[in-house]
Amino acid sequence: MARVRLSVAERREELLRAAIEQIEARGVAAVRIADVASALGVSNALVLYHFSTKEKLVAAAFARAAEDDLTHLRKLLGRRTSASRRLRAAVRWYAPTGQAKGWRLWIEGWAVALREPALRDVTKDLDQQWKAAIAEVIAEGVAAGEFRCPDPVAAALRLTALLDGLAVQLTSYPGSVPRSRAQEWVDEALARELGLPEEQ
């Protein structure tokens, strides 16, 4: 059966989706151009035509997967409700006890980024976007009198560092920290950083 001819943008999107699936199945370091090509029944040359190197493919796939999470984060933070409710919803979703699905990909991406400049640039940019979005809603809450926080940027850094660290523990070492306890720590940190009463 002949393959449907796709536009450049559609083909690129198809390749990125396949790359994300292969990365999730094999890991960032182990995935090969041939794995992505084989999954779609196309040639290695076609994948390389669109991305030129494995490193560029992996960086683009990582950015595509993370952008989905960023889009969801922005949706949560853009709701028409108090800054406190928006922030709690975002933190609970982003926390490793929540519904965000990309933790394994992030952890592997961080590890590979230590040696791959293209992926390092992507992960750094995405990380800065996460922190900026959290800092912005904290600043909105301070301006509205909901929070007491002298440095929203530092608070966002500390909160996301805690969430990232818990994600490593819960993803890499299942059972090392009970999910209920991790959620308590997240709630306690949020209350402490922002001068909020802890939710019961």
N, C-alpha and C positions, 0 to 999 in steps of 0.2 A: 504494500500500500504506500503510495507516495505521501511524503510529508507535506503539510500545509506550509506555504511560503509565508514567513512572518516578517514584519517590518523590523528594522534594526532595533527599535526600542522594545518591541515584543520579544525578539530573540534574546536581547540582553536580559530582560526580566526573567525569561524562562531559564536562562543559564544561571542567573543569581539564585532563583528558587531551588534549582537542582544542586547548586553548590552549597546552599544552606543545609539542605537535607543530607548531603554527603558529609559535611562538616559535623553535623549532629550525630551521624552514624559512626564516623571514623575518627573524629577529632581534627582539630585545626592542623596539627603538625603532620598527620598521616594522610590527609586527603591529597589526591593527585588530580591533575588535569584529566587523565584518562578515566578516573572515576566519574567525574561530571559528564564527560562526553558519552561514556557508556550508558549512564542513567538515562540519557536523552536519545541515544542511538544516533549520535552525530560524531564527526571526526574531532580529534584533538586539535587539528588546525582551525576548525571553526571556533572553538573555545579561545584559542590563542589569538585569533583575528580580533575578537572583541575585547580581550583583556591583556594580551601580550605576554604575561607571566603568571605563574601560579600565585605569586605574592600579591599581584594586583587583583586577581580574581578573589582571593581570600579577603583582602581588605574591603573590596566592594561588597562582597557577600555579608561580611560582618557589619558594614555600615548599613546595608539594606535591612538586616534583621534588627539591628539596634534602633533604626529609624522608626520601625513599627512600634517599639516600646516607647520611644520619645513622643510619637504621635498620640499614643494612649495617655501618657503622662500629661501632655499639654491639654488634652480633652478633660482630664480630671481637674487640672488646675484652672481651667477656663470656665468651670461651671458657675452659675449665678447663685452663689451661697457665700457664707462667711469664709474668710481666709483659713480659720481654724478647721472647718469641715473639709475644705479642699485639701489642706495640707495633710490632715489625718487620712483622708481617702487615698491620697497619692502615696504616702509613706506605707500604709498598710498594703497597698497593691504592690509597691516596689520591694517591700521586705521579702526575704526568702520564705516567709510563712504565708505570703500572699499569692496572687495569681500570675505574676510575671513569670514567663516561661524561659527567658533567655539566660538564666544564671550559668548553666554549664558552658554555653557559648562565650559569655563574658569572661569566665574564669580561664578557659582555654585561650581566648584572645589575649588576655593580659599576659599569660605565660609566653606565648609566641611573640608578642610585641616587644619583649625584652631583646630579641635578636633581629626583628624585622622592622626596619624603619617605616615602611608604608603602612603596616598595621599599627605601629606605635602612634603615628600621626592621626590615624582614624580613631583609635581608642581614646587618645587624649582629647580630641575635639568632642567626641560624644560624651565623655566624662564631664567636660566643662559645661556642655549644654545641660546635662542632668543637674549639676550643682547650681548653675545659674537659674534654672527654672524653680528649684526649691528655694533658693535665696530670694528670688523675686516675690514669691507668695509669702515668705516670712516677713519681708519688708512691707508688703501690703498689710499684713496683720498688725505689724508695729504701728504703721500710720493710722490704722483704724482703731487702735487702742486695744486690740485683742491679745497681743503678745507683748512681753517685756524682754527685748533682746537687743543688746547694744551693738551687735555685729552679725547681721543676717548671713553674710558670706561665710564667716567662720562657723556659725551654727550649721549651715548647710553642709559644709565640709565635714564637720564632726558627725552629723547624722548619717550622711552617705557613707562615711568611713565605717561606722558601726554596721550599717546594713550590708556593705560589701564584705566585711569580715565575717558576719554571721552567715552570709551566703556561702562563703568558702567552707565554713564549718558544716553547715547543713547539707551542702551539695557534695562535698568531697568525703565527709565522714558522717554518713547517715546515723542518727541516733546519738551523736556526740552531745548534742544539746536538744532537749525536748522542744518541739515547736512552740508549745504554750509558754515555756520559759523565755524563749527568744522573743516572742511577741511582748511579754511583760517588759523585757529589757528595752525594746523599741519604744513602748509607751512611756516608760520611765525616762528615757533619754529625751523624748519629745517634750514631756512636761518640764523637765529640768532646764532644757535649752531655752524654752519659750515662756517660762513662768506660768504654765498652765496647770490646772488641777488634773491629776491622773484620772483616766476613765476607769470606772469600777466594772 
